[in-house]
Amino acid sequence: MTEERYARHLGLFGAEGQAEIAATSVAIIGLGGLGSHVVQQLAYLGVRQFHLIDGDRVEETNLNRLIGATEADLGLTKVEVAERHVAQICPDPELSGEARNFETAEIPSGLERVGFLFGCVDHDPVRAALVSFTSTHRIPYLDLASDVVDDGAFGGRIVFAAEGKRCLSCLGELDQHALARAQMSDSQRSADDSIYGINRDALDSSGPSVVSVNGAVASLAVTEFMVWATGLREPRGYITYRGDLPSVGVRSDPPERGYCQYCMALWGSSTS
């Protein structure tokens, strides 16, 4: 690390803070519209140790928001694009990439040893698996989501889960119906579709996604990582961004919450 490269950081969090950022190994799960912003900003921030995971390849519809990708990258894995982009920004990074999706049945090698994890995924069953994994291994976890809804609202939110204080489950941020569907057989899903009038072809489709909205959500998340790593302040647990208003808001933790398996059992009992 050269002082000149990060000189404009040092006035905010000092050389010790910069060293803490460089010493923290970070995993990013999902390298699309949100994750590619996170990767870029972490590289500029001074993170040097990256574990990058995504099973998708670059498609033309990604090029409106996939940071670091061009038409020449069509067909490449998103991991390859992210690794190249980090190497263009960060001198001598330590890169570990796996071009596959996160699955609890086959955890990527060494993931349990990372110091921090960003979840930039689209579907709640994967989010639930990441909550379980990070709670079990006591890994601070920052989950990102962006959305456009029918009433014209658009924006996103981030949730910081650490030390068993909160998680997506006890904050009510996991769609229980989506989690239940993930456990169903094909015939059960067909019956579920008929009951709820769901168009199965639309279930896995992606909604609107705009680069500036993703960037706003990613910047909020990377800032919370920065203050956590440097000790600049205590990170906030739940931040919302509303681009249609526009506004950024903070939700306080509930004064009391019921039993949470992830926070109180997995995180509380883990010794790893």
URUR-V365277 format. One record per pair of residues at least 6 apart in sequence whose ideal C-beta (glycine too) atoms are under 6 Angstrom apart, sorted by the first residue. I is the first residue (numbers start at 0). J is the second residue. D is the distance in Angstrom with one decimal. If there is no record, write none. Layout:
i->I j->J d->D
i->I j->J d->D
This chain:
i->0 j->21 d->5.6
i->5 j->17 d->5.2
i->5 j->45 d->5.7
i->8 j->17 d->5.5
i->12 j->229 d->3.9
i->12 j->231 d->5.2
i->16 j->229 d->3.2
i->17 j->45 d->5.7
i->19 j->228 d->5.0
i->19 j->229 d->5.7
i->20 j->44 d->5.9
i->20 j->45 d->4.7
i->20 j->46 d->5.9
i->20 j->228 d->5.0
i->21 j->45 d->5.4
i->21 j->47 d->5.1
i->23 j->114 d->4.4
i->23 j->115 d->5.7
i->23 j->228 d->5.3
i->24 j->48 d->3.8
i->24 j->113 d->4.7
i->24 j->114 d->4.8
i->25 j->46 d->5.3
i->25 j->115 d->4.9
i->26 j->50 d->4.0
i->26 j->110 d->5.9
i->26 j->113 d->4.4
i->26 j->116 d->4.6
i->27 j->34 d->5.2
i->27 j->37 d->5.6
i->27 j->38 d->5.7
i->27 j->51 d->5.7
i->27 j->117 d->4.7
i->28 j->52 d->5.0
i->28 j->101 d->5.1
i->28 j->118 d->5.2
i->29 j->53 d->5.7
i->29 j->119 d->3.7
i->29 j->120 d->4.3
i->30 j->53 d->4.0
i->30 j->77 d->4.2
i->30 j->81 d->4.8
i->32 j->64 d->4.1
i->32 j->208 d->4.8
i->32 j->213 d->4.3
i->33 j->119 d->4.1
i->33 j->143 d->4.9
i->33 j->213 d->5.1
i->33 j->217 d->5.6
i->34 j->119 d->3.5
i->35 j->65 d->5.2
i->35 j->66 d->3.9
i->36 j->66 d->5.5
i->36 j->213 d->5.6
i->36 j->214 d->5.2
i->36 j->217 d->3.5
i->37 j->117 d->5.3
i->37 j->217 d->5.0
i->38 j->81 d->4.9
i->39 j->66 d->5.0
i->40 j->221 d->4.4
i->42 j->85 d->4.7
i->42 j->88 d->4.0
i->42 j->89 d->4.5
i->43 j->88 d->5.9
i->47 j->92 d->5.3
i->47 j->93 d->5.9
i->48 j->93 d->4.6
i->49 j->85 d->5.8
i->49 j->94 d->5.4
i->50 j->95 d->4.7
i->50 j->113 d->5.6
i->51 j->78 d->5.2
i->51 j->81 d->5.0
i->51 j->96 d->4.3
i->52 j->97 d->5.1
i->52 j->101 d->5.9
i->52 j->107 d->5.7
i->53 j->77 d->4.5
i->53 j->78 d->5.6
i->54 j->99 d->4.5
i->54 j->100 d->3.8
i->55 j->77 d->5.3
i->56 j->74 d->5.8
i->56 j->76 d->5.4
i->57 j->68 d->5.3
i->57 j->72 d->4.8
i->57 j->73 d->5.5
i->57 j->75 d->5.3
i->64 j->208 d->5.6
i->64 j->210 d->4.3
i->64 j->213 d->5.8
i->67 j->80 d->5.4
i->67 j->84 d->3.5
i->68 j->80 d->5.0
i->72 j->80 d->5.4
i->76 j->98 d->4.1
i->78 j->96 d->4.0
i->78 j->98 d->4.6
i->82 j->94 d->5.1
i->82 j->96 d->5.2
i->85 j->92 d->5.2
i->97 j->107 d->4.9
i->101 j->125 d->6.0
i->103 j->128 d->4.8
i->111 j->136 d->4.6
i->115 j->139 d->5.2
i->116 j->133 d->5.6
i->116 j->138 d->5.2
i->116 j->140 d->5.1
i->117 j->141 d->5.2
i->118 j->129 d->4.7
i->118 j->142 d->4.4
i->119 j->143 d->5.1
i->123 j->173 d->5.1
i->123 j->174 d->4.7
i->123 j->177 d->4.5
i->124 j->178 d->5.7
i->124 j->181 d->3.8
i->126 j->167 d->5.8
i->127 j->173 d->5.6
i->127 j->178 d->5.8
i->130 j->166 d->5.1
i->130 j->167 d->5.3
i->130 j->261 d->5.2
i->133 j->140 d->3.9
i->134 j->261 d->4.3
i->134 j->265 d->3.9
i->134 j->266 d->4.4
i->135 j->265 d->4.9
i->135 j->269 d->5.6
i->136 j->271 d->5.2
i->137 j->269 d->5.1
i->139 j->161 d->4.0
i->140 j->160 d->4.6
i->141 j->159 d->5.2
i->141 j->220 d->5.3
i->142 j->158 d->4.8
i->142 j->167 d->5.9
i->143 j->157 d->5.3
i->143 j->216 d->5.6
i->143 j->220 d->5.2
i->144 j->155 d->5.4
i->144 j->156 d->5.6
i->145 j->155 d->3.5
i->145 j->212 d->5.4
i->145 j->213 d->5.5
i->145 j->216 d->5.0
i->147 j->153 d->4.3
i->147 j->206 d->5.8
i->147 j->207 d->4.2
i->152 j->243 d->5.1
i->153 j->242 d->5.0
i->153 j->243 d->5.4
i->154 j->240 d->4.4
i->154 j->241 d->4.3
i->154 j->242 d->4.6
i->155 j->216 d->3.7
i->155 j->240 d->5.2
i->156 j->239 d->4.6
i->157 j->219 d->5.4
i->157 j->220 d->4.6
i->157 j->238 d->5.1
i->158 j->167 d->5.8
i->158 j->237 d->5.4
i->159 j->223 d->5.5
i->159 j->234 d->4.9
i->159 j->236 d->5.3
i->160 j->166 d->4.4
i->163 j->262 d->4.2
i->163 j->266 d->3.8
i->163 j->267 d->5.6
i->165 j->236 d->5.1
i->165 j->252 d->5.6
i->166 j->261 d->4.6
i->166 j->262 d->5.4
i->167 j->173 d->5.2
i->168 j->261 d->5.4
i->169 j->256 d->5.3
i->169 j->259 d->3.9
i->169 j->262 d->6.0
i->192 j->199 d->5.3
i->212 j->242 d->5.4
i->215 j->240 d->5.4
i->216 j->240 d->5.6
i->219 j->238 d->5.4
i->223 j->234 d->4.3
i->226 j->232 d->4.9
i->226 j->234 d->5.5
i->227 j->234 d->4.6
i->235 j->249 d->5.3
i->236 j->252 d->5.5
i->237 j->250 d->4.0
i->238 j->249 d->5.6
i->239 j->248 d->4.7
i->240 j->247 d->5.4
